[in-house]
Amino acid sequence: MAPKMKAVWVSLILLAMLGCSNIAGAQSDNGETNLSGVWKGTRTTTGNVGMQEFRVRSIQFSLTQTGESLSGSYKCFAGKKANADCANPVGSVTSGSVSNGKVEINVQAQPNSYNCTFKGSVAGNKMNGTFTCYAGGTVSSNGVWRAKH
């Protein structure tokens, strides 16, 4: 077999193995989605609002799932510091739900009324989708997000 073809096959096998290991990450013993635990990832503003063009921020959800409902806490940070896009990096999950591979997480940053809604899909140990954040009833940032368990 040609060296290039061997490399392709090895890559495909490794990807398949990684894919199989990821599937069990967010599944309960009965096969239902279970998002309880720590999810780390990023959110990237898409440049659609104000001067917030393509800023990548680290995010973390610490979720507890009861049935289809989600609760927990949220962090947003650039490195270890708050910044203009994550002015209040610590918040709480005020509501959330997961059903049929779809997820919605509503966050309120503390201590003010900075609210964000994260909507998307979940598969195995990965979630991704879009987000919109509001400050004083006005959209302050929006974009895409992803997280991994």
Salt bridges, closest charged atoms under 4 A:
ASP85 OD1 - ARG43 NH2 3.19
